[in-house]
Amino acid sequence: MDKDRSVEERRRPGLDIEFRAPTDRPTKRKCMSCAKTFESQGWHNRLCNSCRTLSSPYE
């Protein structure tokens, strides 16, 4: 880890990509709901924005 960077810089999303497993890196994936290809941010991101908005419990 780069000790010259501030704590805030080290906590920003995306800076830890080099430490992620290859299957957990940002890539194009198919949405589990509509099967459209979208830019996923990692293994946890499996719904495209359209489907995520449709299934939001906050609306």
C-alpha positions in Angstrom: 0.0 0.0 0.0 1.2 3.5 -0.8 1.9 5.3 2.5 2.1 8.6 0.8 -1.6 8.7 -0.1 -4.1 10.1 2.4 -6.6 7.9 4.1 -9.4 9.4 2.0 -7.6 8.5 -1.2 -7.1 4.9 -0.1 -10.8 4.6 0.8 -12.1 5.8 -2.6 -14.0 3.1 -4.5 -12.0 1.6 -7.3 -8.6 2.0 -5.8 -8.6 -1.5 -4.5 -9.2 -3.1 -7.9 -5.7 -4.6 -7.9 -6.5 -6.5 -4.7 -9.8 -8.0 -6.0 -10.2 -11.5 -7.3 -10.4 -11.6 -11.1 -14.1 -12.5 -10.9 -14.8 -9.5 -8.7 -13.4 -6.8 -11.0 -15.5 -4.3 -13.0 -16.5 -5.9 -16.3 -19.4 -6.3 -18.7 -22.0 -8.7 -17.4 -25.5 -9.8 -18.3 -28.3 -8.5 -16.0 -29.9 -11.4 -14.1 -33.3 -9.9 -14.7 -33.4 -8.8 -18.4 -30.2 -10.4 -19.7 -28.9 -7.1 -21.2 -25.2 -6.5 -21.1 -24.1 -3.7 -18.7 -21.0 -2.4 -17.0 -20.8 -4.2 -13.6 -18.7 -2.9 -10.8 -18.0 -6.3 -9.4 -19.6 -9.7 -8.4 -22.1 -7.9 -6.2 -23.5 -5.8 -9.1 -25.7 -8.2 -11.1 -28.7 -6.0 -12.0 -28.6 -3.2 -14.7 -29.7 0.2 -13.6 -33.0 -0.1 -15.3 -33.9 -3.3 -13.5 -32.5 -2.0 -10.2 -34.8 1.0 -10.4 -37.8 -1.1 -11.2 -37.2 -3.3 -8.1 -36.4 -0.5 -5.7 -38.3 -0.8 -2.4 -38.0 3.0 -1.9 -40.4 4.1 -4.6 
